[in-house]
Amino acid sequence: MDDRKARVEVEIFGEYYTLKGDAAPEYMVMLAKYVSSKMQQLVSRNDRLNRSQAAVLAALNIADELNKLREEYDNLVRLLEPDKGKQNS
């Protein structure tokens, strides 16, 4: 079994980071680009944001996206699950 983790250099909003993880390098690069683009969108709307503020607001926006998708997923799962009360009858 290969326990080596992938390492990849990424740029997020003008700063470079080395990411290390189990995911494919291409996936980690895609995530970094997504975060960077979120930060850029925020700064383009409010040029007074500093790097830290943009990062925190991007994190909050991404957390909001994740939470909404989780709610949608849970609702879809509930729609697809057979009614448990009817199964036990």
Residue pairs with C-beta under 8 A, 6 or more apart in sequence:
5 20
5 21
5 22
6 20
6 21
6 22
6 23
6 24
6 25
6 28
7 18
7 19
7 20
7 25
8 18
8 19
8 25
8 28
8 29
9 16
9 17
9 18
9 19
10 16
10 17
10 18
10 19
10 28
10 29
10 32
10 33
11 17
11 32
11 36
12 32
12 35
12 36
12 39
13 35
13 36
13 39
13 40
13 51
13 54
13 55
15 51
17 32
19 28
19 32
21 28
34 62
35 58
35 62
38 58
38 61
38 62
39 51
39 54
39 55
39 58
42 49
42 54
42 57
42 58
42 61
43 49
43 54
49 57
